[in-house]
Amino acid sequence: MFLTKICDQAGFIFDLLGLAINIVRWIIPVSIIVLAGIDVFKAASKDKGDTKELIKKLLTRFVYAVLIFFIPVLIKLIFNQIIAINDKEALSGTEAIISCIFDRI
């Protein structure tokens, strides 16, 4: 099938795409956590009573970091469920492309 050959022929492009997704998957959550640490340091140095606002901001950033980290996993899970529900013959090429991209992460 044509779509399954694309993975072999354009392997370098899929490697770069997987690498870019992996970099974003790690860099953004780590930077969010570092920014949260800086906020904690600033709040501790000011010694004000804004702990509720700080905790809310930290929890929001933590949720964003977790969501960004798991977005590729969720996308793969959704596509696998779509493929499982629908006709496997019609979507076998799509499954090959999805696995070609996300197996490199």
C-alpha positions in Angstrom: 0.0 0.0 0.0 1.2 3.5 -0.8 0.8 5.0 2.7 2.9 2.2 4.3 5.7 2.9 1.8 5.8 6.5 2.8 7.1 5.6 6.3 10.1 3.8 4.7 10.8 6.4 2.0 10.4 9.5 4.2 11.8 8.0 7.4 14.1 11.0 7.9 11.2 13.4 7.9 9.3 11.3 10.4 12.5 11.1 12.5 12.7 14.9 12.6 9.0 15.2 13.3 9.3 12.7 16.2 12.4 14.5 17.5 10.6 17.9 17.4 7.6 16.5 19.2 9.9 14.9 21.8 11.8 18.2 22.4 8.6 20.1 22.8 7.2 17.4 25.0 10.1 17.8 27.5 11.3 21.4 27.2 7.9 23.1 27.7 6.9 21.2 30.9 10.4 21.7 32.3 10.4 25.4 31.6 6.9 25.7 33.2 8.2 24.0 36.3 11.3 26.2 36.4 9.0 29.3 36.1 6.9 28.0 39.0 10.1 27.6 41.1 11.0 31.2 40.3 7.6 32.3 41.4 7.9 30.4 44.7 11.4 32.0 45.2 9.9 35.5 44.5 7.0 34.9 46.9 9.3 33.6 49.6 11.6 36.6 49.3 8.7 39.1 49.5 7.2 37.2 52.4 3.6 38.4 51.7 0.4 36.6 52.5 -0.4 35.8 48.8 -0.1 32.1 49.3 -3.6 31.2 47.9 -2.9 33.0 44.7 0.6 31.4 44.5 -0.8 27.9 45.0 -3.5 28.5 42.4 -0.8 29.7 39.9 1.4 26.7 40.7 -1.4 24.2 40.3 -2.4 25.7 37.0 1.2 25.5 35.7 1.5 22.0 36.9 -1.7 20.9 35.1 -0.4 22.7 31.9 2.9 20.9 32.2 1.3 17.5 32.6 -1.2 18.1 29.7 1.6 19.2 27.4 3.7 16.1 28.3 0.8 13.7 27.6 -0.6 15.3 24.4 1.3 13.0 22.1 0.1 9.9 24.1 -3.5 11.2 24.0 -3.3 11.8 20.2 -2.0 8.3 19.6 -4.7 6.8 21.9 -7.5 8.7 20.0 -6.3 7.7 16.6 -5.9 4.1 17.7 -9.5 4.1 19.0 -10.7 5.6 15.7 -8.9 2.9 13.8 -10.3 0.2 16.1 -13.8 1.4 15.7 -13.8 1.9 11.9 -12.9 -0.5 9.1 -9.3 -1.7 9.6 -8.8 -2.2 5.8 -9.6 1.3 5.0 -7.5 2.8 7.8 -4.5 0.5 7.7 -2.4 3.2 5.9 -3.4 5.8 8.4 -2.4 3.5 11.2 1.0 3.0 9.6 1.5 6.7 9.4 0.5 7.4 13.0 2.7 4.6 14.3 5.5 5.8 12.0 5.4 9.3 13.7 4.7 8.3 17.3 7.0 5.3 17.5 9.9 7.7 17.1 9.0 9.5 20.3 
